[in-house]
Amino acid sequence: MRKGVLIIGFILVLSVLPGCIVSHSPKELHQAIRVGESITFSIDVFQSQYQIKWYMDWKEIPATYGITSYTYTPTIPDIGTHWLLVVENSVATGYFPVKWIVTVKP
């Protein structure tokens, strides 16, 4: 009985939240990729308002507002370590970030 009440309470709390990131892919937050290869990063959101922004090395990536996935294909100048950040922003519940560290190899 107590477990059922907890589950119902959890569902009620989630139903009033306007949005949050509930999962992300790839799960491993450290990724390695070679120049010319592609990797797709994605999130699943719960009741999102789609106030989603993607950043590479702390700079907003153009044309990614509101989308739940981003495909990165590095070029030679990208060799090195980078930080890919996605943030789902809600006025009611705050920021929900996920940050990957991406190492680009030649």
ChimeraX attribute file (.defattr): number of C-alpha atoms within 10 A of each C-alpha:
attribute: neighborCount
match mode: 1-to-1
recipient: residues
	/A:1	5
	/A:2	7
	/A:3	8
	/A:4	9
	/A:5	10
	/A:6	11
	/A:7	11
	/A:8	12
	/A:9	12
	/A:10	11
	/A:11	11
	/A:12	11
	/A:13	10
	/A:14	14
	/A:15	12
	/A:16	10
	/A:17	14
	/A:18	17
	/A:19	24
	/A:20	25
	/A:21	21
	/A:22	10
	/A:23	13
	/A:24	18
	/A:25	14
	/A:26	14
	/A:27	11
	/A:28	9
	/A:29	14
	/A:30	12
	/A:31	15
	/A:32	12
	/A:33	17
	/A:34	17
	/A:35	15
	/A:36	13
	/A:37	11
	/A:38	12
	/A:39	16
	/A:40	11
	/A:41	18
	/A:42	18
	/A:43	20
	/A:44	14
	/A:45	19
	/A:46	15
	/A:47	14
	/A:48	17
	/A:49	14
	/A:50	17
	/A:51	16
	/A:52	24
	/A:53	20
	/A:54	25
	/A:55	16
	/A:56	17
	/A:57	12
	/A:58	11
	/A:59	11
	/A:60	15
	/A:61	16
	/A:62	9
	/A:63	9
	/A:64	15
	/A:65	16
	/A:66	15
	/A:67	15
	/A:68	20
	/A:69	17
	/A:70	16
	/A:71	10
	/A:72	16
	/A:73	15
	/A:74	19
	/A:75	14
	/A:76	12
	/A:77	9
	/A:78	15
	/A:79	16
	/A:80	12
	/A:81	14
	/A:82	16
	/A:83	16
	/A:84	22
	/A:85	20
	/A:86	29
	/A:87	21
	/A:88	25
	/A:89	21
	/A:90	18
	/A:91	9
	/A:92	10
	/A:93	12
	/A:94	13
	/A:95	17
	/A:96	16
	/A:97	15
	/A:98	18
	/A:99	16
	/A:100	19
	/A:101	17
	/A:102	20
	/A:103	17
	/A:104	22
	/A:105	16
	/A:106	13
